[in-house]
Amino acid sequence: MGESEGASIMIEIGRTIISRYIFEKYFVCDILKCKGACCIEGDSGAPLTGDEALIIEKEYHTFKELLPEKHKREINKQGFSVIDSDGDLVTPLVNNRQCAYSFYDDRGILKCAIEKAHFDGKIDFRKPISCHLFPIRITEYKRFDAINYEELDICKPGRECGISEKLPLYKFLKEPLIKKYGEEWYKEVEIAGEHLKTI
């Protein structure tokens, strides 16, 4: 079993089961080196919740001018969200590859137009939680959520930066984890992280 598929020891907190790699792997996104590759790699768009899809549709006018014309045409053609081959709700893609809500800045770095609008104070919503949590992937089952680390070649700069700064993945992604599961849950994650250091 590869690292992206799970770990031999899982940590159970609330209704979540967390891979030990979330605590053990170091990670800090290094966008200057990866150039935003996570917005273009993969065979499907970014997973969306139903609420996120509605927010994107409602707020599209706040960020659409950041998008290339081809992207806007694809969104008009496909819709603000689509159902992929696995039956999941995701963002539309351009050329079956690049997220339709992404654009290149003047440094050649792929950026999220939704997030840019958020940072510009035009929208409260930052970006889909699946994007904010990457490279953590969450699989929701009926009785629990499985929280795993997805190790990809495109994120090698992030792993190297994380090792350099000695920052565990769960600490790097503190904000989106709290957004997803709440402050109390995250406090238990921190306790688990400290305990694992002693094992």
C-alpha positions in Angstrom: 0.0 0.0 0.0 1.4 3.4 -1.0 1.6 6.4 1.2 -1.3 8.1 -0.6 -3.5 5.1 0.3 -3.2 5.3 4.0 -1.0 4.2 6.9 -0.7 1.2 9.2 -1.8 3.3 12.2 -5.0 5.3 12.0 -6.1 7.9 14.6 -9.8 8.1 15.5 -11.1 11.5 16.6 -14.9 12.0 16.7 -16.3 10.7 13.5 -13.0 10.9 11.6 -10.3 8.3 11.1 -7.0 10.0 10.3 -3.9 8.6 8.6 -0.8 8.8 10.7 0.9 10.5 7.7 -1.1 13.6 8.4 0.9 13.9 11.6 4.3 12.6 10.4 4.7 14.2 7.0 6.1 17.7 6.7 4.6 20.1 4.2 4.5 23.7 3.2 3.1 24.7 -0.2 5.9 26.2 -2.4 3.9 27.8 -5.2 6.9 29.6 -6.6 8.3 26.2 -7.5 5.3 24.1 -8.3 3.6 27.0 -10.2 0.1 25.9 -9.0 0.3 22.5 -10.6 -2.5 21.2 -8.5 -5.0 23.3 -10.5 -4.0 21.5 -13.7 -3.0 18.0 -12.8 -5.5 15.1 -12.4 -8.3 13.6 -14.4 -11.2 15.4 -12.8 -12.1 18.8 -11.4 -11.9 19.9 -7.8 -14.5 18.1 -5.7 -17.4 20.4 -4.6 -20.1 20.3 -2.0 -23.6 21.3 -3.1 -23.4 24.5 -1.1 -20.0 25.4 -2.7 -21.4 24.9 -6.2 -24.3 27.3 -5.4 -21.9 29.9 -3.9 -19.6 29.7 -7.0 -22.6 30.2 -9.3 -23.9 33.1 -7.2 -20.5 34.9 -7.0 -19.3 34.1 -10.5 -19.7 37.7 -11.5 -17.2 38.8 -8.9 -14.3 36.9 -10.4 -15.2 36.0 -14.0 -13.2 38.9 -15.5 -10.0 37.3 -14.1 -10.6 34.3 -16.3 -9.4 33.7 -19.9 -12.1 33.9 -22.5 -11.8 30.2 -23.3 -12.5 29.4 -19.6 -15.6 31.6 -19.6 -16.8 29.8 -22.8 -16.3 26.4 -21.2 -18.2 27.5 -18.0 -21.1 28.8 -20.1 -21.0 25.5 -22.0 -20.6 23.0 -19.2 -22.1 24.9 -16.3 -20.7 26.2 -13.0 -20.2 22.6 -11.8 -20.3 19.2 -13.4 -20.7 15.5 -12.5 -17.5 13.5 -13.3 -17.2 9.9 -14.3 -17.2 8.8 -10.7 -20.5 10.5 -10.1 -19.0 13.3 -8.0 -19.8 17.0 -8.2 -16.6 18.9 -9.4 -15.5 22.1 -11.0 -15.5 22.1 -14.9 -12.2 21.7 -16.7 -10.7 23.3 -19.8 -9.3 20.7 -22.3 -10.1 18.0 -19.7 -7.2 19.2 -17.6 -7.1 22.7 -16.2 -9.7 23.9 -13.7 -11.9 26.4 -15.4 -11.7 28.8 -12.4 -7.9 29.1 -12.7 -5.7 31.7 -14.5 -2.0 32.4 -15.0 -0.6 35.5 -13.2 2.2 37.6 -14.7 4.8 35.2 -13.2 3.3 32.2 -15.0 1.9 30.8 -11.7 -1.6 29.2 -11.9 -3.9 30.9 -9.5 -7.5 30.4 -8.4 -9.8 33.3 -9.5 -12.2 32.6 -6.7 -9.4 32.9 -4.1 -8.1 36.1 -5.8 -11.6 37.7 -5.5 -11.6 36.6 -1.8 -8.2 38.2 -1.1 -9.4 41.3 -2.9 -12.3 41.6 -0.5 -15.0 40.9 -3.1 -16.3 37.6 -1.7 -16.3 35.9 1.7 -15.9 32.4 0.2 -12.2 31.6 -0.2 -12.2 28.4 -2.4 -13.6 24.8 -2.3 -12.6 23.0 0.9 -11.1 20.2 -1.2 -8.7 22.7 -2.7 -7.9 24.4 0.6 -7.1 21.0 2.2 -4.9 19.6 -0.5 -2.8 17.4 -0.3 -5.2 16.1 2.3 -8.0 14.1 0.8 -11.2 13.3 2.7 -13.4 10.4 1.8 -16.8 10.6 3.4 -18.5 7.4 4.4 -21.8 6.8 6.1 -20.3 6.4 9.6 -17.0 8.2 9.4 -14.7 10.4 7.3 -11.4 9.0 6.3 -8.6 11.6 6.2 -5.6 10.7 4.1 -2.5 12.2 2.7 -2.1 12.1 -1.1 1.5 12.2 -2.0 2.1 13.4 -5.6 5.2 14.2 -7.6 4.0 17.8 -8.3 4.1 18.5 -4.5 7.8 17.5 -4.1 8.7 21.2 -3.5 6.1 21.4 -0.8 7.5 18.4 1.0 11.1 19.8 0.7 9.9 23.1 2.1 8.0 21.4 4.9 11.0 19.4 5.9 13.1 22.6 5.9 10.6 24.4 8.1 9.8 21.3 10.2 6.1 21.9 9.8 3.8 18.9 10.0 1.0 18.7 7.4 -1.8 19.0 10.1 -0.2 22.3 11.3 0.2 23.7 7.8 -3.5 23.0 7.1 -4.8 24.1 10.4 -7.1 26.8 8.9 -9.0 24.5 6.5 -9.1 21.6 9.0 -10.8 23.9 11.6 -13.1 25.2 8.9 -14.1 21.6 8.1 -14.3 20.1 11.6 -14.2 22.9 14.1 -11.9 24.2 16.9 -12.5 21.4 19.4 -11.8 18.7 16.9 -8.6 20.4 15.9 -7.5 20.7 19.6 -7.8 16.9 19.8 -5.7 16.6 16.7 -3.0 18.7 18.3 -3.0 16.5 21.4 -2.8 13.4 19.2 0.1 15.0 17.3 2.1 15.6 20.5 1.4 12.1 21.7 2.6 10.5 18.5 6.0 12.2 19.0 6.5 10.1 22.1 5.7 6.7 20.4 
